[in-house]
């Protein structure tokens, strides 16, 4: 029995895009990283909603959603838990920044085994650090998952300590925005709070799921408030709900909010993302 392709370009087996693709030249595109458990992706509708929002902001059309889902399932067909990346660019255009009037989007679907994380991450929490890099404000791009992730690349390059699992990012005014690859929630004064993402940051699909399930205050969140929080946890589509146990030198403990959401996350159909 042959193994299905793990990489599809515009719906066909392949491993390359045109050299003049605007996604490669300018970051003129979008992407989603989607957790599949077998043929099911519990948060697929949320991924597609964010993708549509991003395409509307950037002003280009998307491939047919049913075609995208079929390709994602094909790419990850033999993986029990697959991390499927779906990338869509505006396509090929003339030289220069001006978007072509009639571009044909290019899209790539790739699949790899979903990461298996230490059980200790979920039981005791992870250590994170405060990044020096500050996120720039750009409301036109805030919230969407566009293809230019250089801020996150530079932030992640700040450390190579294997004991530090993530880095927290602030904006130019010093407010906490997110982690490099996850959204942040904190219990502050008994209220569940998450940073507003109207100026910068990515509005994650796991974040959207928490917002749909809990009463959450969405507002600016200062570093001082985070350091005084009763509990802090991160959310992402691949990792799920991950508590924090240490931020730089400050120690925290997993709390009831994270524990309850971890149970609900498993009940969504994601099962266990950890070893042991």
ZAMARRO-641456 format. One record per residue (C-alpha): residue number from 1; residue in three letters; x, y negated, z negated. Coordinates in steps of 0.25 Angstrom, whole numbers, m for minus. Example, Ala and Ser with C-alpha at 12.3 -4.5 7.8 and 13.67 -1.06 7.14 Angstrom:
REM residues 2
PALUM,i,aa,px,py,pz
PALUM,1,ala,49,18,m31
PALUM,2,ser,55,4,m29
***
This chain:
REM residues 276
PALUM,i,aa,px,py,pz
PALUM,1,unk,0,0,0
PALUM,2,unk,6,m13,4
PALUM,3,unk,8,m25,m5
PALUM,4,unk,m1,m37,m2
PALUM,5,unk,7,m50,1
PALUM,6,unk,10,m58,m11
PALUM,7,unk,12,m71,m3
PALUM,8,unk,2,m76,7
PALUM,9,unk,3,m89,16
PALUM,10,unk,m10,m94,21
PALUM,11,unk,m16,m81,18
PALUM,12,unk,m6,m72,25
PALUM,13,unk,7,m65,20
PALUM,14,unk,19,m75,22
PALUM,15,unk,29,m82,14
PALUM,16,unk,31,m96,21
PALUM,17,unk,24,m109,24
PALUM,18,unk,28,m119,35
PALUM,19,unk,40,m128,32
PALUM,20,unk,31,m140,33
PALUM,21,unk,21,m136,23
PALUM,22,unk,17,m148,15
PALUM,23,unk,16,m140,2
PALUM,24,unk,31,m137,4
PALUM,25,unk,35,m150,9
PALUM,26,unk,27,m159,m1
PALUM,27,unk,20,m150,m11
PALUM,28,unk,7,m153,m4
PALUM,29,unk,m1,m142,m9
PALUM,30,unk,m7,m135,m21
PALUM,31,unk,m5,m121,m28
PALUM,32,unk,m12,m112,m38
PALUM,33,unk,m6,m101,m46
PALUM,34,unk,m17,m91,m49
PALUM,35,unk,m18,m79,m58
PALUM,36,unk,m24,m67,m52
PALUM,37,unk,m27,m54,m60
PALUM,38,unk,m30,m44,m49
PALUM,39,unk,m38,m51,m39
PALUM,40,unk,m44,m61,m49
PALUM,41,unk,m40,m75,m52
PALUM,42,unk,m49,m79,m63
PALUM,43,unk,m45,m94,m61
PALUM,44,unk,m46,m94,m46
PALUM,45,unk,m58,m104,m46
PALUM,46,unk,m50,m114,m54
PALUM,47,unk,m38,m112,m45
PALUM,48,unk,m46,m115,m33
PALUM,49,unk,m53,m127,m39
PALUM,50,unk,m39,m133,m42
PALUM,51,unk,m34,m130,m28
PALUM,52,unk,m46,m137,m22
PALUM,53,unk,m44,m149,m31
PALUM,54,unk,m29,m149,m27
PALUM,55,unk,m33,m148,m12
PALUM,56,unk,m43,m159,m13
PALUM,57,unk,m32,m168,m20
PALUM,58,unk,m22,m165,m9
PALUM,59,unk,m32,m166,2
PALUM,60,unk,m30,m153,9
PALUM,61,unk,m39,m140,12
PALUM,62,unk,m37,m127,5
PALUM,63,unk,m38,m113,11
PALUM,64,unk,m51,m105,9
PALUM,65,unk,m52,m101,m6
PALUM,66,unk,m56,m87,m3
PALUM,67,unk,m44,m85,6
PALUM,68,unk,m35,m90,m5
PALUM,69,unk,m41,m80,m15
PALUM,70,unk,m39,m69,m5
PALUM,71,unk,m25,m72,m3
PALUM,72,unk,m22,m74,m18
PALUM,73,unk,m28,m60,m20
PALUM,74,unk,m20,m54,m9
PALUM,75,unk,m7,m60,m14
PALUM,76,unk,m9,m55,m28
PALUM,77,unk,m16,m42,m25
PALUM,78,unk,m6,m32,m31
PALUM,79,unk,m3,m40,m43
PALUM,80,unk,m12,m38,m56
PALUM,81,unk,m9,m52,m60
PALUM,82,unk,m5,m62,m50
PALUM,83,unk,0,m76,m50
PALUM,84,unk,m5,m81,m36
PALUM,85,unk,0,m94,m31
PALUM,86,unk,m9,m101,m21
PALUM,87,unk,m2,m113,m14
PALUM,88,unk,m9,m122,m3
PALUM,89,unk,m2,m133,4
PALUM,90,unk,m8,m144,14
PALUM,91,unk,0,m136,25
PALUM,92,unk,9,m141,36
PALUM,93,unk,10,m156,39
PALUM,94,unk,18,m166,47
PALUM,95,unk,30,m172,40
PALUM,96,unk,27,m182,29
PALUM,97,unk,18,m184,17
PALUM,98,unk,5,m187,25
PALUM,99,unk,m4,m175,24
PALUM,100,unk,m8,m169,37
PALUM,101,unk,m22,m171,41
PALUM,102,unk,m25,m157,45
PALUM,103,unk,m16,m148,37
PALUM,104,unk,m18,m133,36
PALUM,105,unk,m15,m129,21
PALUM,106,unk,m5,m118,19
PALUM,107,unk,m7,m109,7
PALUM,108,unk,1,m98,0
PALUM,109,unk,m3,m87,m10
PALUM,110,unk,8,m80,m18
PALUM,111,unk,6,m70,m29
PALUM,112,unk,16,m65,m40
PALUM,113,unk,13,m57,m53
PALUM,114,unk,7,m66,m63
PALUM,115,unk,17,m69,m74
PALUM,116,unk,17,m60,m86
PALUM,117,unk,20,m69,m99
PALUM,118,unk,24,m65,m113
PALUM,119,unk,13,m62,m122
PALUM,120,unk,19,m71,m132
PALUM,121,unk,16,m83,m123
PALUM,122,unk,1,m80,m126
PALUM,123,unk,2,m76,m140
PALUM,124,unk,12,m86,m146
PALUM,125,unk,13,m96,m135
PALUM,126,unk,24,m102,m127
PALUM,127,unk,35,m112,m129
PALUM,128,unk,35,m125,m120
PALUM,129,unk,43,m137,m119
PALUM,130,unk,40,m152,m116
PALUM,131,unk,45,m155,m102
PALUM,132,unk,53,m168,m99
PALUM,133,unk,46,m170,m85
PALUM,134,unk,34,m178,m85
PALUM,135,unk,23,m176,m75
PALUM,136,unk,19,m188,m66
PALUM,137,unk,5,m193,m65
PALUM,138,unk,m2,m191,m51
PALUM,139,unk,m17,m190,m53
PALUM,140,unk,m19,m186,m38
PALUM,141,unk,m11,m173,m41
PALUM,142,unk,m15,m171,m55
PALUM,143,unk,m22,m158,m59
PALUM,144,unk,m19,m150,m45
PALUM,145,unk,m9,m140,m43
PALUM,146,unk,m1,m146,m31
PALUM,147,unk,11,m140,m25
PALUM,148,unk,21,m150,m31
PALUM,149,unk,26,m145,m44
PALUM,150,unk,39,m152,m46
PALUM,151,unk,36,m158,m59
PALUM,152,unk,33,m144,m65
PALUM,153,unk,46,m139,m58
PALUM,154,unk,54,m150,m65
PALUM,155,unk,48,m148,m78
PALUM,156,unk,50,m133,m78
PALUM,157,unk,64,m135,m74
PALUM,158,unk,66,m142,m88
PALUM,159,unk,68,m129,m95
PALUM,160,unk,73,m114,m93
PALUM,161,unk,71,m109,m108
PALUM,162,unk,63,m96,m106
PALUM,163,unk,57,m99,m120
PALUM,164,unk,50,m111,m115
PALUM,165,unk,38,m107,m106
PALUM,166,unk,33,m120,m102
PALUM,167,unk,35,m135,m102
PALUM,168,unk,25,m146,m105
PALUM,169,unk,23,m158,m96
PALUM,170,unk,19,m172,m99
PALUM,171,unk,15,m184,m90
PALUM,172,unk,23,m197,m89
PALUM,173,unk,15,m202,m101
PALUM,174,unk,19,m191,m110
PALUM,175,unk,6,m183,m110
PALUM,176,unk,6,m168,m109
PALUM,177,unk,1,m163,m96
PALUM,178,unk,4,m148,m95
PALUM,179,unk,15,m138,m95
PALUM,180,unk,23,m135,m82
PALUM,181,unk,13,m124,m77
PALUM,182,unk,2,m124,m87
PALUM,183,unk,m9,m134,m93
PALUM,184,unk,m9,m137,m108
PALUM,185,unk,m19,m137,m119
PALUM,186,unk,m18,m141,m133
PALUM,187,unk,m27,m141,m145
PALUM,188,unk,m26,m155,m151
PALUM,189,unk,m34,m159,m163
PALUM,190,unk,m43,m147,m161
PALUM,191,unk,m46,m150,m146
PALUM,192,unk,m41,m143,m134
PALUM,193,unk,m34,m153,m125
PALUM,194,unk,m27,m152,m112
PALUM,195,unk,m20,m163,m104
PALUM,196,unk,m27,m172,m94
PALUM,197,unk,m22,m169,m80
PALUM,198,unk,m27,m181,m72
PALUM,199,unk,m13,m187,m69
PALUM,200,unk,m4,m175,m68
PALUM,201,unk,m3,m160,m71
PALUM,202,unk,m10,m147,m65
PALUM,203,unk,m24,m144,m70
PALUM,204,unk,m22,m129,m72
PALUM,205,unk,m33,m119,m69
PALUM,206,unk,m31,m112,m83
PALUM,207,unk,m33,m126,m89
PALUM,208,unk,m46,m128,m81
PALUM,209,unk,m51,m115,m87
PALUM,210,unk,m48,m119,m101
PALUM,211,unk,m55,m132,m98
PALUM,212,unk,m67,m124,m94
PALUM,213,unk,m67,m116,m106
PALUM,214,unk,m64,m126,m117
PALUM,215,unk,m67,m140,m122
PALUM,216,unk,m54,m147,m118
PALUM,217,unk,m50,m161,m120
PALUM,218,unk,m42,m166,m107
PALUM,219,unk,m34,m178,m110
PALUM,220,unk,m20,m184,m111
PALUM,221,unk,m12,m175,m121
PALUM,222,unk,0,m181,m128
PALUM,223,unk,13,m174,m131
PALUM,224,unk,11,m177,m146
PALUM,225,unk,m3,m171,m146
PALUM,226,unk,2,m158,m139
PALUM,227,unk,13,m157,m150
PALUM,228,unk,2,m158,m161
PALUM,229,unk,m8,m149,m154
PALUM,230,unk,m14,m137,m162
PALUM,231,unk,m11,m128,m150
PALUM,232,unk,m6,m129,m136
PALUM,233,unk,m8,m119,m124
PALUM,234,unk,m5,m119,m109
PALUM,235,unk,m14,m114,m98
PALUM,236,unk,m11,m109,m84
PALUM,237,unk,m17,m100,m74
PALUM,238,unk,m6,m89,m75
PALUM,239,unk,m2,m90,m90
PALUM,240,unk,m16,m92,m95
PALUM,241,unk,m16,m98,m109
PALUM,242,unk,m3,m100,m116
PALUM,243,unk,m1,m106,m130
PALUM,244,unk,11,m115,m134
PALUM,245,unk,19,m111,m146
PALUM,246,unk,30,m121,m145
PALUM,247,unk,32,m135,m137
PALUM,248,unk,46,m139,m138
PALUM,249,unk,48,m138,m153
PALUM,250,unk,34,m139,m157
PALUM,251,unk,27,m126,m161
PALUM,252,unk,12,m122,m158
PALUM,253,unk,4,m110,m160
PALUM,254,unk,m7,m104,m151
PALUM,255,unk,m21,m108,m155
PALUM,256,unk,m35,m104,m154
PALUM,257,unk,m37,m112,m141
PALUM,258,unk,m26,m104,m133
PALUM,259,unk,m30,m91,m139
PALUM,260,unk,m45,m92,m135
PALUM,261,unk,m41,m97,m121
PALUM,262,unk,m31,m85,m120
PALUM,263,unk,m43,m75,m122
PALUM,264,unk,m52,m82,m112
PALUM,265,unk,m40,m82,m102
PALUM,266,unk,m39,m67,m103
PALUM,267,unk,m54,m66,m102
PALUM,268,unk,m54,m73,m89
PALUM,269,unk,m47,m61,m83
PALUM,270,unk,m32,m65,m83
PALUM,271,unk,m29,m54,m93
PALUM,272,unk,m15,m55,m100
PALUM,273,unk,m4,m63,m93
PALUM,274,unk,6,m59,m103
PALUM,275,unk,15,m47,m106
PALUM,276,unk,13,m38,m118
***
